[in-house]
Amino acid sequence: MNSTPLNTLGMPVQPPLQSIPASITSLADYVRLAREHLEAGAWAHIESGADQYLTLAHNRAAFDQIRLCPQALADLSNAHTRQALLSEQLQWPVLLAPVAYQQLAHPEGELATARAAMAMRTGMVVSTLSSHSLEDIAQTAQTASQELGRSGPLWFQLYQQATREYTLQLVRRAEAAGYTALMWTVDAHIKRSSYPLPPGVEAVNLRGMPQQRHSADLMSEQILFGTDLARHAPSWDDLIWLRAQTRLPLIVKGVLSPQIAARAVDLGADAIVVSNHGGRVLDGAVSPLEMLPAIRAALPEAVPVLMDSGVRQGTDVLKAIALGASAVMVGRPQMYALAVAGMLGVAHMLYLLRAELELAMAQTGCATLADIQPQLLVR
């Protein structure tokens, strides 16, 4: 019996490249090549969306339906992409979104991603479901920053656990390891997931904690409602409790409603991430991009609004900022680039995205992020 892992092409999984081919000039090229470097089941898991994948497709369509109006003759002599966000300095308005189980793409997983983020002065949000410990990832990022003389914000994404005691354990570990913000995800506690993790890949941060799993039983009186999974879903009381437990900035991720965003800020959230979890949790959901203006308008100007789900080009970043985003996050592209070329791949993917953003800003006459306004967009 052949135990060699096969990719979706039916061929043996290719090892990560040691250099970047000249043929890789966009994030789409990393998607194309990643099929060769990922085991078929891992590829299917990374690419998956809810039900019929309608939300997944709509996330991209929302970006593609917007055109840009070029603006010539702008003074770009002092152009830059810097901004302050939650008292930290971003060199450019893109962060690496929390992506689980990065060892599915590369043996070094999140450690390679952390080194790439620091090398490219990019913020990274580490998932509760990381395949390396949150402490090891933070230490790797800190070491890379010292060696390279470069750094970016390092935040921790928090999934609510079965009890507040276990949730608080994660908060305290993140604080002790040096993370500078918490990103509490509220939209993915209840979602379908049938992918069995391969040997050697696990949620190492949750070792020793009870796992909230729901198994369907045709003869059960309850399907979802009435189960522990539903009873333990994040609530407003949990937000109030979590806000009281930490002095770190608290970001609420997974919001698509202006009313929910406003109430979250009223109860202590310092920032909002407009997100539909990359189209993974509810099919037929609105896209974050189309809800972004209303959510931005519902919040005080000083409250940062981030977004993710569907960002694949520098022009996407510009469009999101024009519609009210302070910054955007990219998720799946991390896994594509990681699979193709490890740390080098992630760094190069970020370089390409930043180069595209700067080109888009130059073509639309924007010397700073503040110059990116809705007037540049045509539907």
N, C-alpha and C positions, 0 to 999 in steps of 0.2 A: 504494500500500500504506500503510495507516494504522500509523504508528510510535508513536502515543500509548499509553503504558502503561495497561493496563486492570486494574481490580480484579476480585474474584471475582464481582461483580454484573454484569460486562460493561460497566461504565461507566468513563470516564476516572478515574484516581487523583486523589483530592481533595487539595489542598495542606493543610499543617498549619494548624490553627486558630490564631488570634492571641489568643483569649480562651477561657475555659472556660465552656461552656453550663451553665445551672442544671440541665439534665437529667442531667448526669453526677454521680451520687451514690455510685457503687461501682466496683470494679475490673471488674465484669461489664459496666458501661456502656462502659468503654474497649474491652473485647473487641468489643462490638457495633459501635462506631463505627470501630474500626481496620480493619474489612473495606473501608471506603470509602477509606481513606487508604494502603493497601498494595497494591502490584502483586500480581497473583494468585499468581505463583510464589513471591514472598516470603512471602505469607500462608500458603501451603501448607507452606513450609519451617519457618516459626515454629511452626505448629500440629502438625507431624508428630511421630509417635512410632514406636517399633519395631514392625514387622510389622503385627499386627492392632490395635494401640493398646490392648491389654489393660492393660499396666502404666500407661499414661497415665490410663486411666479409673479404675484401682484406686487410684492416688494420691489422687484426689479422694474416692472412696468411703470410704477409710480415715478421712478427716476427717469426712465426713457421717454415719458410723455412730456417732459419739460425741456425746452430749448434755451440756449444761452444767447444773449445779444452782445456781440463783441463791442468793446469801447476802445477806440484808438487814442493816441496822443497823451496818455496819462504819464505823469512823472513817476518813474519807478526807481529813481536813483537811491532812495532809502527804503525800498520795499523789504518787508519781512513777514513772517507768519507767526510771530510770538503772541502770547496772551497769558494773563493770569487766570487761574482756575482753582477755586477753593484754596486760595492763599499759596498756590504753587505755580511755578512758571512752566508753561508748555512751550516748547520750541515750535510746535505746529499742532493744529487742532485735531489730531488723530490719536486714539489710544487703542491698544490691543484688548479686545473684549474678553471676558472670562470664557474660556473654552475648556471643557472637561477632557480628562483622559488623553493628554497629548502624547503619551507613549504609544498610542495607536498609530501615530504618524512617524515617530522616531524614538530610538531608545533613550535619548537624553530628554525628550519631551519638553516640559516647561522650563527646564534648566537652560536648554538651548534658546528657547524663546526669550527668557529673561536676559540672557547675554545680548541677544540681538536688539531687544528693546533699549537697553542701556547704550549700546553702541550707536543707535540711531536717535538717541535722545527722545524716546517715545514712551509714553505712559503705558503701564501694563496692569491689567486687573486679573488677579489670580483666582481661579475657581475653587470653591469648596471641594469640588470633585476632581481636583488635580491628581495626577498620578505620581507626583513627587510631593513631599511634605511642604506645607506653606513655609516652614522654617528654612528648609534647604533652598527653596526658590528665592526667599528673601536674602539669604546669605550669598547665593550665587549672584544675584543682582548687585548687592553691595560690593562684592569682590570685583565684579566687572567694572563697576563705576570707578573704583579706586584705581584699577589698572589702566583704564581708558581715559580717565579724566572727564567722563561724560555720564550723564544720568537722566532719568525720567521718573515721574511719579510711580510709586508702587502701591496699588490699592488691593484690598481683599474683598472678593465677592462672597456674600454670606447666604447660604440656604438655611432656612429654619429647620431645626431638628425636632425629634419626637418630643423632647421636653426643653424647657427654657434653660435648664442646667447644662445640657449638651450644647445648646446654641451659645450660651455664655462662655463655655470652654473655648469655642472657636474664636469668639471675640477677644478674649484675653490672650490667646496665643498669637493672634494677629497683631495686637497692640505690642506684645513683648518682642515680636520679631521685627518690628519697625515699619509696618504698613501705616500709611498716612491717611487712609480713608476707608470706610466700609461701604460696600455696595450691596444692599439688601434686595434680593430678587423675589418678587411677589407673584409673578405670573406663571411659574413653572412647577409649583409644588404638585399640581395634579396634571399629569400628561402621560401619554402612551409611550412606552419604551419596551422593546422586546429584544434588544441587542445583547447577547451574552458576551461579557468581556472575556478576551482571551487570557490564558494563563500569564501571570506576571504583570497584569494591568489591573489596578484597583483604586478605589477612592481612599488613599492612604491617610488622609486627614480624619477619616471617620472610623478608623480602627477602634474597636471596643465600644462603639456606640450602636444602639439599636437602629436598624434600618427600617424605614417606612415603605414597605412594599405592599402592593395590592394584587392579589391573584383572583382572577374571575372564576366563579363557580356557578355553573348553569342553574343549580338548584338552590342557590343562596337567596335569602330574603332581601339582601342588600346587594346592589351592584357597586355604587360609589357612595351615595348618600347613606348615612348611618354607619359608615366605616371609620376607623381611626384616621385614615388618610384624609378624609373630608373634615373630620373634627379638628385636625391639627393644621389645617390650611392657615396661612398668614391672615391676621386680622388687624383692625385699627388698634385694639388693645396691645397687640404685639409691637406695633410701631411705637406706641407711647412707652411701653416697657423698654424696648431696645434703645430709644433715645435717652432714657434715664441711665443706661448702663455704661455709656462711653462718651468721652469728649471728642472722639474723632469725628470728622465730617461724616454725615450719614446721607447716602445717596439711595433713593428708591428706584429700582429698575423694574421695568415691565408695565409701564403706564401708557394708556392710549386714550384716556378721558381727561378733558380739562378740569372737570369737577373733582375727580380723584386726585389729580396732580395738585390742585389748590388745597385740598384738605390735607394731603400728605405734608405739604409745606407748613400749613397751619399747626400741624401736630409735631413738627420738629425736623422734617427732612431738609437738608441743606441743598440738595440738587435732585433733579429728576432725570431718569433715562427713559425716553420714549422708545418703546421696543415691543415687538410681538414675538420675541425669542427666535428670531430668524425663521419665522413661519413654522415652528415646530409644535406649537401647543394648540392652536385653534384654526381650523381651515375656514376660509371665508372672512377672516378678520381684516379690518382696515390696515393700511400700511402706516408705519410710523411717520413717513414723510408727509402723507396727506393730513395727519393730525397735528403735525408739528406747529404750524402757525397758531392754531387755536389754543394749544397748550402753552405756547410762549406768551400769548396775550393774557392768559388766565393767571400768570404768576408775576410777582414783583420782578422788576428788571434785574435786580442784583442776584436773583436765584439762577444758577446755571441750568441749562437744559441740554442734555446730551441725547444722541439717538444712535441706534444701530439697526441692523436688518437690511441687507441688500447693498451695502456700500462696496463697490468694486473698482471705482475709477476716481481720479482726482477731481473730475467734474462733478461726481456725486457729492464729494465733500463740499465743494463750492455751493451746489444747489441746496444742501442741507443748511449751511450757514446762512444763506440768503433767506431761508424760510424760518430762521430763528434759532438754530442749533448753536450752542457755544462750541461744541466739538462733536465728533462722531467716533464710533468704535467699529472695528472690523473683527469678524469672528472666523468664519470658515477659511478665509485666505491664509490665516496662520497655519492651518493644518496642511493645506496644499503645499505651501512653501517649505514647511518643516519636513514633509515627506520627501520632497524633491532634493533638498540640499541642506537640511538641518539648520543650524544657527545662521550660516551664510545665506541660505535661502530666505529666511524670515527677514534678515537685514536688507537683502536686495529687494524683496517685495515691498518693504516700507520705503526704501529709496525711490522705487518706481512710483509709488503712490504720491510721495511728496513732490517728486519732479512733475508729475501730472497736475497736482494742485497748483504749484507755482506757475506752470505754463498757463493754466486756465485763468489764474488771477491776472497774469500779465496781459492775456488776450482780452479780458473783460475790464481792464483798466483799474484793477484793485491793488493798491500798494500795500494795504494792510487788511486784516480780517474785518475791521470796522467799515471798510469801503464796500464790502460784499452786501448788497442790498437787494430786496425783492424786484426792483426795477430791471435787474439784469435778466430776469427769467421771463420766458414766453411760453404759454401753454398751447 
